[in-house]
């Protein structure tokens, strides 16, 4: 399993019979990812001007949507979801 965790005050996580409990992230979503979003938009504009492919292309967007769909199904159904089920 690969996990990219958000920064919290204590970085504690509880896992038990009832599931997993985490602290809320220190910053709101837009605050956490504003710099990354800005860089992606800047690269997109630069790629258009330079007539090159952007660093993050359509396949990257599709992969992100597939991961999000798998996560949603997993949450709703309480089970592990393979990406092959989404594709």
Backbone as XML, in Angstrom:
<?xml version="1.0"?>
<chain id="A" units="angstrom">
  <residue number="1" name="UNK">
    <atom name="N" x="0.849" y="-1.174" z="0.000"/>
    <atom name="CA" x="0.000" y="0.000" z="0.000"/>
    <atom name="C" x="0.896" y="1.239" z="0.000"/>
  </residue>
  <residue number="2" name="UNK">
    <atom name="N" x="0.496" y="2.240" z="-0.751"/>
    <atom name="CA" x="1.193" y="3.516" z="-0.794"/>
    <atom name="C" x="0.274" y="4.557" z="-0.188"/>
  </residue>
  <residue number="3" name="UNK">
    <atom name="N" x="0.829" y="5.397" z="0.655"/>
    <atom name="CA" x="-0.001" y="6.381" z="1.343"/>
    <atom name="C" x="0.728" y="7.713" z="1.395"/>
  </residue>
  <residue number="4" name="UNK">
    <atom name="N" x="0.076" y="8.775" z="0.974"/>
    <atom name="CA" x="0.605" y="10.131" z="1.090"/>
    <atom name="C" x="-0.263" y="10.843" z="2.117"/>
  </residue>
  <residue number="5" name="UNK">
    <atom name="N" x="0.279" y="11.073" z="3.289"/>
    <atom name="CA" x="-0.501" y="11.613" z="4.401"/>
    <atom name="C" x="-0.384" y="13.128" z="4.461"/>
  </residue>
  <residue number="6" name="UNK">
    <atom name="N" x="-1.430" y="13.763" z="4.949"/>
    <atom name="CA" x="-1.410" y="15.197" z="5.181"/>
    <atom name="C" x="-0.774" y="15.485" z="6.535"/>
  </residue>
  <residue number="7" name="UNK">
    <atom name="N" x="-0.161" y="16.645" z="6.649"/>
    <atom name="CA" x="0.466" y="17.030" z="7.910"/>
    <atom name="C" x="-0.612" y="17.359" z="8.942"/>
  </residue>
  <residue number="8" name="UNK">
    <atom name="N" x="-0.420" y="16.840" z="10.161"/>
    <atom name="CA" x="-1.319" y="17.118" z="11.286"/>
    <atom name="C" x="-0.472" y="17.601" z="12.459"/>
  </residue>
  <residue number="9" name="UNK">
    <atom name="N" x="-1.138" y="18.030" z="13.541"/>
    <atom name="CA" x="-0.399" y="18.532" z="14.700"/>
    <atom name="C" x="0.456" y="17.454" z="15.356"/>
  </residue>
  <residue number="10" name="UNK">
    <atom name="N" x="-0.080" y="16.246" z="15.528"/>
    <atom name="CA" x="0.654" y="15.208" z="16.260"/>
    <atom name="C" x="1.074" y="14.033" z="15.391"/>
  </residue>
  <residue number="11" name="UNK">
    <atom name="N" x="0.509" y="13.893" z="14.226"/>
    <atom name="CA" x="0.767" y="12.772" z="13.311"/>
    <atom name="C" x="0.323" y="11.424" z="13.885"/>
  </residue>
  <residue number="12" name="UNK">
    <atom name="N" x="-0.605" y="11.451" z="14.845"/>
    <atom name="CA" x="-1.119" y="10.216" z="15.423"/>
    <atom name="C" x="-2.262" y="9.666" z="14.588"/>
  </residue>
  <residue number="13" name="UNK">
    <atom name="N" x="-2.346" y="8.345" z="14.557"/>
    <atom name="CA" x="-3.433" y="7.658" z="13.866"/>
    <atom name="C" x="-3.810" y="6.460" z="14.726"/>
  </residue>
  <residue number="14" name="UNK">
    <atom name="N" x="-5.108" y="6.262" z="14.915"/>
    <atom name="CA" x="-5.591" y="5.111" z="15.676"/>
    <atom name="C" x="-6.261" y="4.139" z="14.717"/>
  </residue>
  <residue number="15" name="UNK">
    <atom name="N" x="-5.871" y="2.879" z="14.788"/>
    <atom name="CA" x="-6.494" y="1.830" z="13.997"/>
    <atom name="C" x="-7.015" y="0.775" z="14.956"/>
  </residue>
  <residue number="16" name="UNK">
    <atom name="N" x="-8.311" y="0.489" z="14.871"/>
    <atom name="CA" x="-8.924" y="-0.506" z="15.749"/>
    <atom name="C" x="-10.071" y="-1.206" z="15.052"/>
  </residue>
  <residue number="17" name="UNK">
    <atom name="N" x="-10.870" y="-1.914" z="15.827"/>
    <atom name="CA" x="-11.995" y="-2.663" z="15.259"/>
    <atom name="C" x="-13.001" y="-1.759" z="14.560"/>
  </residue>
  <residue number="18" name="UNK">
    <atom name="N" x="-13.132" y="-0.531" z="15.034"/>
    <atom name="CA" x="-14.094" y="0.406" z="14.454"/>
    <atom name="C" x="-13.577" y="1.081" z="13.187"/>
  </residue>
  <residue number="19" name="UNK">
    <atom name="N" x="-12.311" y="0.886" z="12.893"/>
    <atom name="CA" x="-11.738" y="1.504" z="11.701"/>
    <atom name="C" x="-10.526" y="2.344" z="12.038"/>
  </residue>
  <residue number="20" name="UNK">
    <atom name="N" x="-10.272" y="3.348" z="11.217"/>
    <atom name="CA" x="-9.100" y="4.210" z="11.366"/>
    <atom name="C" x="-9.568" y="5.613" z="11.703"/>
  </residue>
  <residue number="21" name="UNK">
    <atom name="N" x="-8.916" y="6.220" z="12.689"/>
    <atom name="CA" x="-9.244" y="7.595" z="13.075"/>
    <atom name="C" x="-7.985" y="8.440" z="12.965"/>
  </residue>
  <residue number="22" name="UNK">
    <atom name="N" x="-8.079" y="9.536" z="12.234"/>
    <atom name="CA" x="-6.968" y="10.470" z="12.043"/>
    <atom name="C" x="-7.378" y="11.849" z="12.525"/>
  </residue>
  <residue number="23" name="UNK">
    <atom name="N" x="-6.379" y="12.670" z="12.795"/>
    <atom name="CA" x="-6.640" y="14.080" z="13.058"/>
    <atom name="C" x="-6.988" y="14.775" z="11.741"/>
  </residue>
  <residue number="24" name="UNK">
    <atom name="N" x="-7.613" y="15.919" z="11.872"/>
    <atom name="CA" x="-7.848" y="16.736" z="10.676"/>
    <atom name="C" x="-6.511" y="17.326" z="10.213"/>
  </residue>
  <residue number="25" name="UNK">
    <atom name="N" x="-6.343" y="17.488" z="8.905"/>
    <atom name="CA" x="-5.113" y="18.121" z="8.404"/>
    <atom name="C" x="-4.983" y="19.544" z="8.937"/>
  </residue>
  <residue number="26" name="UNK">
    <atom name="N" x="-3.745" y="20.022" z="9.008"/>
    <atom name="CA" x="-3.492" y="21.381" z="9.500"/>
    <atom name="C" x="-4.130" y="22.438" z="8.608"/>
  </residue>
  <residue number="27" name="UNK">
    <atom name="N" x="-4.117" y="22.195" z="7.313"/>
    <atom name="CA" x="-4.586" y="23.212" z="6.381"/>
    <atom name="C" x="-5.709" y="22.667" z="5.515"/>
  </residue>
  <residue number="28" name="UNK">
    <atom name="N" x="-6.568" y="23.573" z="5.058"/>
    <atom name="CA" x="-7.666" y="23.249" z="4.156"/>
    <atom name="C" x="-7.086" y="22.800" z="2.809"/>
  </residue>
  <residue number="29" name="UNK">
    <atom name="N" x="-7.852" y="22.031" z="2.074"/>
    <atom name="CA" x="-7.430" y="21.468" z="0.783"/>
    <atom name="C" x="-6.776" y="22.507" z="-0.128"/>
  </residue>
  <residue number="30" name="UNK">
    <atom name="N" x="-7.441" y="23.637" z="-0.328"/>
    <atom name="CA" x="-6.904" y="24.645" z="-1.247"/>
    <atom name="C" x="-5.586" y="25.219" z="-0.751"/>
  </residue>
  <residue number="31" name="UNK">
    <atom name="N" x="-5.427" y="25.328" z="0.560"/>
    <atom name="CA" x="-4.168" y="25.824" z="1.111"/>
    <atom name="C" x="-3.049" y="24.794" z="0.929"/>
  </residue>
  <residue number="32" name="UNK">
    <atom name="N" x="-3.390" y="23.513" z="1.084"/>
    <atom name="CA" x="-2.378" y="22.459" z="0.980"/>
    <atom name="C" x="-1.843" y="22.318" z="-0.438"/>
  </residue>
  <residue number="33" name="UNK">
    <atom name="N" x="-2.685" y="22.536" z="-1.428"/>
    <atom name="CA" x="-2.291" y="22.223" z="-2.804"/>
    <atom name="C" x="-2.246" y="23.428" z="-3.735"/>
  </residue>
  <residue number="34" name="UNK">
    <atom name="N" x="-2.342" y="24.632" z="-3.203"/>
    <atom name="CA" x="-2.341" y="25.840" z="-4.038"/>
    <atom name="C" x="-1.053" y="25.964" z="-4.845"/>
  </residue>
  <residue number="35" name="UNK">
    <atom name="N" x="0.082" y="25.698" z="-4.215"/>
    <atom name="CA" x="1.360" y="25.827" z="-4.914"/>
    <atom name="C" x="1.464" y="24.808" z="-6.054"/>
  </residue>
  <residue number="36" name="UNK">
    <atom name="N" x="1.068" y="23.569" z="-5.793"/>
    <atom name="CA" x="1.132" y="22.534" z="-6.833"/>
    <atom name="C" x="0.193" y="22.872" z="-7.989"/>
  </residue>
  <residue number="37" name="UNK">
    <atom name="N" x="-1.014" y="23.347" z="-7.669"/>
    <atom name="CA" x="-1.967" y="23.711" z="-8.716"/>
    <atom name="C" x="-1.415" y="24.862" z="-9.554"/>
  </residue>
  <residue number="38" name="UNK">
    <atom name="N" x="-0.838" y="25.858" z="-8.891"/>
    <atom name="CA" x="-0.255" y="26.994" z="-9.607"/>
    <atom name="C" x="0.854" y="26.573" z="-10.554"/>
  </residue>
  <residue number="39" name="UNK">
    <atom name="N" x="1.692" y="25.650" z="-10.092"/>
    <atom name="CA" x="2.779" y="25.160" z="-10.948"/>
    <atom name="C" x="2.235" y="24.384" z="-12.145"/>
  </residue>
  <residue number="40" name="UNK">
    <atom name="N" x="1.187" y="23.617" z="-11.920"/>
    <atom name="CA" x="0.603" y="22.849" z="-13.026"/>
    <atom name="C" x="0.001" y="23.778" z="-14.074"/>
  </residue>
  <residue number="41" name="UNK">
    <atom name="N" x="-0.701" y="24.809" z="-13.632"/>
    <atom name="CA" x="-1.286" y="25.774" z="-14.568"/>
    <atom name="C" x="-0.181" y="26.514" z="-15.321"/>
  </residue>
  <residue number="42" name="UNK">
    <atom name="N" x="0.871" y="26.914" z="-14.612"/>
    <atom name="CA" x="1.984" y="27.616" z="-15.263"/>
    <atom name="C" x="2.644" y="26.732" z="-16.318"/>
  </residue>
  <residue number="43" name="UNK">
    <atom name="N" x="2.816" y="25.447" z="-16.004"/>
    <atom name="CA" x="3.408" y="24.536" z="-16.990"/>
    <atom name="C" x="2.484" y="24.358" z="-18.184"/>
  </residue>
  <residue number="44" name="UNK">
    <atom name="N" x="1.180" y="24.296" z="-17.940"/>
    <atom name="CA" x="0.224" y="24.144" z="-19.037"/>
    <atom name="C" x="0.317" y="25.336" z="-19.996"/>
  </residue>
  <residue number="45" name="UNK">
    <atom name="N" x="0.355" y="26.539" z="-19.447"/>
    <atom name="CA" x="0.460" y="27.747" z="-20.274"/>
    <atom name="C" x="1.787" y="27.746" z="-21.034"/>
  </residue>
  <residue number="46" name="UNK">
    <atom name="N" x="2.867" y="27.408" z="-20.335"/>
    <atom name="CA" x="4.186" y="27.349" z="-20.971"/>
    <atom name="C" x="4.214" y="26.304" z="-22.088"/>
  </residue>
  <residue number="47" name="UNK">
    <atom name="N" x="3.604" y="25.159" z="-21.838"/>
    <atom name="CA" x="3.563" y="24.100" z="-22.855"/>
    <atom name="C" x="2.809" y="24.568" z="-24.093"/>
  </residue>
  <residue number="48" name="UNK">
    <atom name="N" x="1.715" y="25.274" z="-23.884"/>
    <atom name="CA" x="0.944" y="25.802" z="-25.017"/>
    <atom name="C" x="1.800" y="26.785" z="-25.820"/>
  </residue>
  <residue number="49" name="UNK">
    <atom name="N" x="2.465" y="27.689" z="-25.112"/>
    <atom name="CA" x="3.289" y="28.693" z="-25.788"/>
    <atom name="C" x="4.474" y="28.065" z="-26.517"/>
  </residue>
  <residue number="50" name="UNK">
    <atom name="N" x="5.057" y="27.032" z="-25.920"/>
    <atom name="CA" x="6.227" y="26.372" z="-26.505"/>
    <atom name="C" x="5.863" y="25.233" z="-27.458"/>
  </residue>
  <residue number="51" name="UNK">
    <atom name="N" x="4.564" y="25.008" z="-27.632"/>
    <atom name="CA" x="4.066" y="23.940" z="-28.506"/>
    <atom name="C" x="4.645" y="22.569" z="-28.121"/>
  </residue>
  <residue number="52" name="UNK">
    <atom name="N" x="4.554" y="22.267" z="-26.819"/>
    <atom name="CA" x="5.007" y="20.974" z="-26.300"/>
    <atom name="C" x="3.911" y="20.393" z="-25.407"/>
  </residue>
  <residue number="53" name="UNK">
    <atom name="N" x="4.057" y="19.141" z="-25.092"/>
    <atom name="CA" x="3.087" y="18.491" z="-24.204"/>
    <atom name="C" x="3.321" y="18.960" z="-22.766"/>
  </residue>
  <residue number="54" name="UNK">
    <atom name="N" x="2.248" y="19.206" z="-22.012"/>
    <atom name="CA" x="2.420" y="19.584" z="-20.608"/>
    <atom name="C" x="2.939" y="18.396" z="-19.794"/>
  </residue>
  <residue number="55" name="UNK">
    <atom name="N" x="3.559" y="18.689" z="-18.660"/>
    <atom name="CA" x="4.079" y="17.619" z="-17.802"/>
    <atom name="C" x="2.959" y="16.703" z="-17.316"/>
  </residue>
  <residue number="56" name="UNK">
    <atom name="N" x="1.818" y="17.282" z="-16.981"/>
    <atom name="CA" x="0.653" y="16.491" z="-16.570"/>
    <atom name="C" x="-0.335" y="16.500" z="-17.730"/>
  </residue>
  <residue number="57" name="UNK">
    <atom name="N" x="-0.510" y="15.334" z="-18.346"/>
    <atom name="CA" x="-1.370" y="15.245" z="-19.518"/>
    <atom name="C" x="-2.687" y="14.545" z="-19.249"/>
  </residue>
  <residue number="58" name="UNK">
    <atom name="N" x="-3.376" y="14.222" z="-20.310"/>
    <atom name="CA" x="-4.698" y="13.598" z="-20.217"/>
    <atom name="C" x="-4.645" y="12.254" z="-19.501"/>
  </residue>
  <residue number="59" name="UNK">
    <atom name="N" x="-3.600" y="11.469" z="-19.747"/>
    <atom name="CA" x="-3.485" y="10.160" z="-19.079"/>
    <atom name="C" x="-3.350" y="10.321" z="-17.570"/>
  </residue>
  <residue number="60" name="UNK">
    <atom name="N" x="-2.654" y="11.371" z="-17.135"/>
    <atom name="CA" x="-2.526" y="11.635" z="-15.704"/>
    <atom name="C" x="-3.887" y="11.983" z="-15.099"/>
  </residue>
  <residue number="61" name="UNK">
    <atom name="N" x="-4.654" y="12.776" z="-15.814"/>
    <atom name="CA" x="-5.994" y="13.120" z="-15.346"/>
    <atom name="C" x="-6.892" y="11.906" z="-15.267"/>
  </residue>
  <residue number="62" name="UNK">
    <atom name="N" x="-6.820" y="11.045" z="-16.278"/>
    <atom name="CA" x="-7.617" y="9.819" z="-16.283"/>
    <atom name="C" x="-7.222" y="8.914" z="-15.117"/>
  </residue>
  <residue number="63" name="UNK">
    <atom name="N" x="-5.927" y="8.786" z="-14.864"/>
    <atom name="CA" x="-5.460" y="7.955" z="-13.748"/>
    <atom name="C" x="-5.969" y="8.500" z="-12.415"/>
  </residue>
  <residue number="64" name="UNK">
    <atom name="N" x="-5.963" y="9.814" z="-12.255"/>
    <atom name="CA" x="-6.472" y="10.422" z="-11.023"/>
    <atom name="C" x="-7.962" y="10.138" z="-10.849"/>
  </residue>
  <residue number="65" name="UNK">
    <atom name="N" x="-8.719" y="10.216" z="-11.942"/>
    <atom name="CA" x="-10.153" y="9.911" z="-11.872"/>
    <atom name="C" x="-10.398" y="8.449" z="-11.523"/>
  </residue>
  <residue number="66" name="UNK">
    <atom name="N" x="-9.594" y="7.558" z="-12.071"/>
    <atom name="CA" x="-9.736" y="6.131" z="-11.760"/>
    <atom name="C" x="-9.448" y="5.865" z="-10.287"/>
  </residue>
  <residue number="67" name="UNK">
    <atom name="N" x="-8.412" y="6.497" z="-9.760"/>
    <atom name="CA" x="-8.099" y="6.341" z="-8.339"/>
    <atom name="C" x="-9.214" y="6.890" z="-7.460"/>
  </residue>
  <residue number="68" name="UNK">
    <atom name="N" x="-9.750" y="8.045" z="-7.832"/>
    <atom name="CA" x="-10.841" y="8.636" z="-7.062"/>
    <atom name="C" x="-12.079" y="7.748" z="-7.096"/>
  </residue>
  <residue number="69" name="UNK">
    <atom name="N" x="-12.398" y="7.191" z="-8.245"/>
    <atom name="CA" x="-13.552" y="6.297" z="-8.375"/>
    <atom name="C" x="-13.357" y="5.045" z="-7.525"/>
  </residue>
  <residue number="70" name="UNK">
    <atom name="N" x="-12.157" y="4.475" z="-7.557"/>
    <atom name="CA" x="-11.866" y="3.290" z="-6.743"/>
    <atom name="C" x="-11.982" y="3.612" z="-5.255"/>
  </residue>
  <residue number="71" name="UNK">
    <atom name="N" x="-11.482" y="4.774" z="-4.850"/>
    <atom name="CA" x="-11.576" y="5.178" z="-3.444"/>
    <atom name="C" x="-13.026" y="5.354" z="-3.020"/>
  </residue>
  <residue number="72" name="UNK">
    <atom name="N" x="-13.844" y="5.937" z="-3.881"/>
    <atom name="CA" x="-15.260" y="6.137" z="-3.566"/>
    <atom name="C" x="-15.987" y="4.802" z="-3.422"/>
  </residue>
  <residue number="73" name="UNK">
    <atom name="N" x="-15.748" y="3.893" z="-4.339"/>
    <atom name="CA" x="-16.373" y="2.565" z="-4.257"/>
    <atom name="C" x="-15.907" y="1.851" z="-2.990"/>
  </residue>
  <residue number="74" name="UNK">
    <atom name="N" x="-14.621" y="1.932" z="-2.695"/>
    <atom name="CA" x="-14.072" y="1.300" z="-1.497"/>
    <atom name="C" x="-14.744" y="1.841" z="-0.246"/>
  </residue>
  <residue number="75" name="UNK">
    <atom name="N" x="-14.909" y="3.146" z="-0.169"/>
    <atom name="CA" x="-15.547" y="3.781" z="0.985"/>
    <atom name="C" x="-17.008" y="3.363" z="1.092"/>
  </residue>
  <residue number="76" name="UNK">
    <atom name="N" x="-17.725" y="3.395" z="-0.025"/>
    <atom name="CA" x="-19.153" y="3.044" z="-0.011"/>
    <atom name="C" x="-19.398" y="1.581" z="0.338"/>
  </residue>
  <residue number="77" name="UNK">
    <atom name="N" x="-18.562" y="0.699" z="-0.201"/>
    <atom name="CA" x="-18.786" y="-0.737" z="-0.048"/>
    <atom name="C" x="-17.926" y="-1.370" z="1.036"/>
  </residue>
  <residue number="78" name="UNK">
    <atom name="N" x="-17.008" y="-0.602" z="1.610"/>
    <atom name="CA" x="-16.172" y="-1.107" z="2.691"/>
    <atom name="C" x="-15.261" y="-2.247" z="2.282"/>
  </residue>
  <residue number="79" name="UNK">
    <atom name="N" x="-14.693" y="-2.144" z="1.094"/>
    <atom name="CA" x="-13.822" y="-3.216" z="0.616"/>
    <atom name="C" x="-12.688" y="-2.645" z="-0.221"/>
  </residue>
  <residue number="80" name="UNK">
    <atom name="N" x="-11.692" y="-3.491" z="-0.464"/>
    <atom name="CA" x="-10.589" y="-3.116" z="-1.340"/>
    <atom name="C" x="-11.082" y="-3.181" z="-2.782"/>
  </residue>
  <residue number="81" name="UNK">
    <atom name="N" x="-10.704" y="-2.200" z="-3.575"/>
    <atom name="CA" x="-11.110" y="-2.143" z="-4.980"/>
    <atom name="C" x="-9.856" y="-2.149" z="-5.848"/>
  </residue>
  <residue number="82" name="UNK">
    <atom name="N" x="-9.809" y="-3.071" z="-6.772"/>
    <atom name="CA" x="-8.688" y="-3.134" z="-7.708"/>
    <atom name="C" x="-8.920" y="-2.156" z="-8.853"/>
  </residue>
  <residue number="83" name="UNK">
    <atom name="N" x="-7.859" y="-1.539" z="-9.328"/>
    <atom name="CA" x="-8.004" y="-0.609" z="-10.447"/>
    <atom name="C" x="-8.501" y="-1.313" z="-11.700"/>
  </residue>
  <residue number="84" name="UNK">
    <atom name="N" x="-8.247" y="-2.596" z="-11.819"/>
    <atom name="CA" x="-8.749" y="-3.346" z="-12.980"/>
    <atom name="C" x="-10.278" y="-3.380" z="-12.999"/>
  </residue>
  <residue number="85" name="UNK">
    <atom name="N" x="-10.922" y="-3.168" z="-11.855"/>
    <atom name="CA" x="-12.385" y="-3.097" z="-11.805"/>
    <atom name="C" x="-12.900" y="-1.784" z="-12.382"/>
  </residue>
  <residue number="86" name="UNK">
    <atom name="N" x="-12.077" y="-0.767" z="-12.381"/>
    <atom name="CA" x="-12.479" y="0.567" z="-12.828"/>
    <atom name="C" x="-12.222" y="0.730" z="-14.314"/>
  </residue>
  <residue number="87" name="UNK">
    <atom name="N" x="-11.152" y="0.145" z="-14.799"/>
    <atom name="CA" x="-10.735" y="0.337" z="-16.196"/>
    <atom name="C" x="-11.588" y="-0.445" z="-17.150"/>
  </residue>
</chain>
